[in-house]
Structure formats: structure tokens, C-alpha cells
């Protein structure tokens, strides 16, 4: 696979987001199914695996550790802190909590190292900026972990360009991660240019728009009861009817170039900048093969301009997050 720079690491241009194996969309994979997927990813040249304490409240980290720890030298490992499951009532029921306090970050890292079965995490993100804690304090805690040799580099997720600058004043930031695709253009407001200015890699999650840009999700009424997309305005019945109308010309574009809609989405990102690394997630080895094949997709400037017009923030209906989730992120947003 074509290689790209992720902070100080050389990795395959397309990584694997490991949320899907146990969190947010469908039922969790069994250990056997997850092993088939993760080892299949290694065979396909994936060398960038991204997980988090939040995903399955530790289940994703545990699966990644159980399956990939024996191959630890072959890939770059990323995980996240600052948002995890907490037993707030003492009844064993975990709820999602954003907590960027230094002691929480350090405890989350200790737990992650055990689950991941590793001595060091290559890239450790603050999953969300806890707005009750100065970003300088949270990054300071992460810098302590670097000095202690428990993590190699620091990342930030879903932050604005201003917050990135504040963080970089405390400690170098290797990567910023946020949603970016044809239908989510918020990073283009300012964050992408600031990342390039500061030499920060940009990791794009949900690069195929949570399935929309694959062209295969035709009926949102069939989404599972716990599917995260049910709470997202773009996937409401009313908005999705409008959004799906954008796919006709988009699919024609893919067909005319002999590639799949998902490969168009990933190719568009890779052609947007050399510092951009998409991390599509999937439970399907077949889809994983399809995604990885997009590493060599090339578009002309004219084709990129055509895609920019086909699907963008101006013709997509609905916000990417509901009001609660929008209040929790710190990103520049199109009004």
C-alpha cells in the first residue's frame, strides 16, 4: 500500500478505524470474526489501527490487544482518552462521560495499556476536549505520559484550529482527527490549513460518510435500534430522502471511472492533501479489501472540482450531529 506520514510514523495511506467491531452501528463481532478482520487488514497492508477507550467501553481495545499484540512491531497503534464509560450510579451500568482531568487521562492510559497488551501507545488522542478543563491542562497530562514512555505522540480529536494552536504551545501535536468527507467539509473552514502550517497530520474519520457514500444505504428505516445514525439529523427520514438524491450523479461518476462509490470517497480524500489519512471502519473483510484498493486512486483537478460540486455542505440536508453532540465538539462549523 502507498505510504503516508502520520506524525513521525510511516503508515499505509488507508488505516482501519476499530470502532465498528464492537460499537455504534451493528452487533459486536465475535473474537473469531474480529481476528479475521484485523489479521486480514495486516495482510492488506494496513499499518495504522485506531481505537479508543470509549468503543465498547474498552471492548475494542481489548480485542485489538488480544488479536494484534503478537504483531505489535508491524503497525502503528492509536487510541484515545478523555471520553469513556463510567459507572456513575454504582449499578454496573456504564455511561459515556467526557473527562479531561489529568488524573483521569493517566488512569485511562494505564487501563488502555493493559487492554492493548502493549508497553507504549504510538499515538494517543484526547477524544474530546473537556470544556471544563483548560486544553493546556489536558495536553500537559498527555505530555507527562510521553515523558514517562507510556505514549509516543499526542493527538487531538474534534478540535478547532484555535484549540490546536493552544495545545501546540504546550507540546507538539502529531495528529488531529475529525470527520471529513464529501458531505462533511467543516475542516476546510480553517483546520486543514492550520494543520498544514503546523506540520500536523490530519486523520479523517467517517470518510465514507457513515455508509452514505458507499451508495448501499437506501433505507434508513432498517437501521438497528441502537445504531448511532438514528440520532443524527442527516439520517432522519425527511433529510435522508433529500440526501439520497445526491447519489445518482455520484454513482455515475464512480461507474464511469471503473471504481466503486466508496473508492471515490476515499480517493477524493487522498487527493485533497498528502497529510490526510482516512480511517474507514467496517465489519466486512470484503469492504476492507475494497477500501484498501482505493490507496492508488488518482483524480485530475477537473475531476476533483466535479466531485466538490456533486456533494458538499451546501447541498447536504441536516447537521452531522444532534444538538447534544454538537455542544460537545469544538470545531468550526458551517452555519
Secondary structure, DSSP 4 states (H G I P E B T S, - for coil): --EEEETTEEEESS-EE-STTTSSSSPPPPHHHHHHHHHHHHHTT--EEE--STGGGGHHHHHHHHHHGGGGGGSEEEEEESEEEE-SSSSS--EEEE---HHHHHHHHHHHHHHHT-S-EEEEEESS--TTS-HHHHHHHHHHHHHTTSEEEEEEES--HHHHHHHHTTS---EEEEE-BTTB-GGGTTHHHHHHHHT-EEEEESTTGGGGGGT----GGGS-TT-GGGGSGGGSHHHHHHHGGGHHHHHHHHHHTTS-HHHHHHHHHHHH-TTEEE--B-S-HHHHHHHHGGGG----HHHHHHHHHHS-TTT--S-SS-HHHHHH-------
